[in-house]
Amino acid sequence: MTRTAVIHQPDFLPWLGFFHRLLKADLYIVLDHVQFVSGTSRSWMHRDRIKTPAGLRWLSLSLQKAPLGTPIRDIRLVPDHAWREKNLNILRENYRKAPYFDCLFPQLERLYRSDHARLVDMTLDAIDLICAAFDIRIERALSSEMSPTGASNEMLAGLLRQAGATHYLSGLGAREYFDSAPFDRAGVEVLWQEFNHPVYPQLHGPFVPMLSAVDMLFNCGAERSRELLRSS
C-alpha cells in the first residue's frame, strides 16, 4: 500500500501550492524542530502576502525575540492583542468588498482572538482553517515528536522512514539542493509537485498569483475554491 507524505514548515496562511500538495498526500509532517529563519526570502513561517489597492502587502505575526538557532516550536508570539487587531483591520480594509468576506472573515477573527502563545499553534490552526475550507483531510505528525537526526535530505528521508511513507511529494523549490541517495536508502520514491496556478477573479486590479490562499477564498468562496484547487 502506498503512503505519500509531505514535509514542510508550518507557514502562516500559506499560498495555494502548499494546499495543493496536501490534497495529493496522506500525511503532512510538520517540520517544527528546525531553526526558525527570519529576515530572508525564506521567511514564510510567520507571514504571507495579500493584495491591496496599493499593491502587495505582508500580513505578519508579531514575534518575541529569540536567540539565533531557536527551533520553530519554541518561537513565541507577542502576548498583547494590538498587533492582532491591526492584522484584522488590514484584512477588513482590503477584503470587505470581496464577495465572500462575510463567510471567511469571522473565522479569521476567531483565529486571531484565540490565545495562542506559540507561533506553531497559531500557524497550524490557520492551516486547519483553510484545509477545512478546501475540504482537505490529512493526517499530521510533528517532526519534534519524532526522532529527527541529521540534516537536509538525510533528515527528511529519516522522518519519512519513521512515518512509514513510501512516497515523498516535494515542491519544485527543493530541486536545487536535492540528493536522491538518502531517499533511495530509505526506500522512498520522490515525486515532484506539478501545480498550475489557477487564475480567478480578484479585487484591486489585474490578477496576481502566489498570494495567501485567503485571497482566493475571499474572492471565490469555499465551493468554487475547492474546484479551482483540484483542477490545478
Backbone hydrogen bonds, N-H to C=O, Kabsch-Sander energy under -0.5 kcal/mol:
donor,donor_aa,acceptor,acceptor_aa,energy
5,A,167,H,-2.5
6,V,27,L,-2.6
8,H,29,I,-1.9
11,D,9,Q,-1.7
12,F,44,W,-1.5
16,L,211,L,-0.6
18,F,15,W,-0.8
19,F,15,W,-1.0
20,H,16,L,-2.1
21,R,17,G,-1.5
22,L,18,F,-1.6
23,L,19,F,-2.0
24,K,20,H,-0.9
24,K,21,R,-0.7
25,A,22,L,-1.2
26,D,4,T,-2.9
27,L,4,T,-1.5
28,Y,139,E,-2.6
29,I,6,V,-3.3
29,I,27,L,-0.6
30,V,28,Y,-0.7
30,V,141,A,-3.3
31,L,8,H,-2.2
31,L,29,I,-0.6
32,D,30,V,-1.8
36,F,70,T,-2.9
43,S,40,T,-1.9
44,W,42,R,-1.8
47,R,44,W,-0.7
48,D,59,L,-1.3
50,I,57,R,-2.6
52,T,55,G,-2.0
55,G,52,T,-1.9
57,R,50,I,-2.4
59,L,48,D,-3.2
60,S,58,W,-0.6
61,L,46,H,-2.8
63,L,61,L,-0.5
64,Q,76,R,-2.9
70,T,67,P,-1.8
72,I,34,V,-2.5
73,R,32,D,-2.3
74,D,71,P,-1.7
75,I,72,I,-1.6
77,L,117,A,-2.7
78,V,62,S,-2.4
85,E,81,H,-2.2
86,K,82,A,-2.0
87,N,83,W,-2.2
88,L,84,R,-2.2
89,N,85,E,-2.3
90,I,86,K,-2.1
91,L,87,N,-2.4
92,R,88,L,-2.8
93,E,89,N,-2.8
94,N,90,I,-1.9
95,Y,91,L,-1.7
96,R,92,R,-1.4
98,A,95,Y,-2.1
100,Y,218,F,-2.5
101,F,98,A,-1.6
103,C,100,Y,-0.7
104,L,100,Y,-1.7
105,F,101,F,-2.6
107,Q,104,L,-0.8
108,L,104,L,-1.7
109,E,105,F,-2.5
110,R,106,P,-1.9
111,L,107,Q,-1.9
112,Y,108,L,-2.6
113,R,109,E,-2.1
114,S,110,R,-0.5
114,S,111,L,-1.0
116,H,114,S,-1.6
119,L,75,I,-2.4
122,M,118,R,-1.4
123,T,119,L,-2.6
124,L,120,V,-2.2
125,D,121,D,-1.7
126,A,122,M,-2.2
127,I,123,T,-2.3
128,D,124,L,-2.4
129,L,125,D,-2.2
130,I,126,A,-1.9
131,C,127,I,-2.7
132,A,128,D,-2.4
133,A,129,L,-1.6
134,F,130,I,-2.3
135,D,131,C,-0.6
135,D,132,A,-0.7
136,I,131,C,-2.8
137,R,135,D,-0.6
138,I,136,I,-0.5
139,E,26,D,-1.4
141,A,28,Y,-2.2
143,S,30,V,-3.0
145,E,142,L,-1.5
146,M,143,S,-1.5
154,E,151,A,-1.1
155,M,151,A,-1.1
156,L,152,S,-2.1
157,A,153,N,-2.6
158,G,154,E,-2.0
159,L,155,M,-2.1
160,L,156,L,-2.3
161,R,157,A,-2.3
162,Q,158,G,-2.3
163,A,159,L,-2.0
164,G,160,L,-0.5
164,G,161,R,-1.1
165,A,160,L,-2.5
166,T,3,R,-2.3
167,H,3,R,-2.1
168,Y,189,E,-2.7
169,L,5,A,-2.6
170,S,168,Y,-0.8
170,S,191,L,-3.0
174,A,171,G,-1.5
175,R,172,L,-1.8
176,E,173,G,-0.5
177,Y,174,A,-1.2
178,F,175,R,-1.2
184,D,180,S,-2.4
185,R,181,A,-2.4
186,A,182,P,-1.5
187,G,183,F,-0.7
187,G,184,D,-0.9
188,V,183,F,-2.7
189,E,166,T,-2.6
191,L,168,Y,-3.3
193,Q,170,S,-2.8
195,F,193,Q,-0.6
196,N,232,S,-3.1
197,H,195,F,-0.7
212,S,49,R,-2.9
213,A,14,P,-2.9
215,D,212,S,-2.0
217,L,213,A,-1.7
218,F,214,V,-2.7
219,N,215,D,-1.8
220,C,216,M,-3.0
221,G,216,M,-0.6
221,G,217,L,-1.5
224,R,220,C,-0.6
225,S,221,G,-2.0
226,R,222,A,-2.3
227,E,223,E,-1.6
228,L,224,R,-2.5
229,L,225,S,-2.6
230,R,226,R,-2.0
231,S,227,E,-1.2
232,S,229,L,-1.0
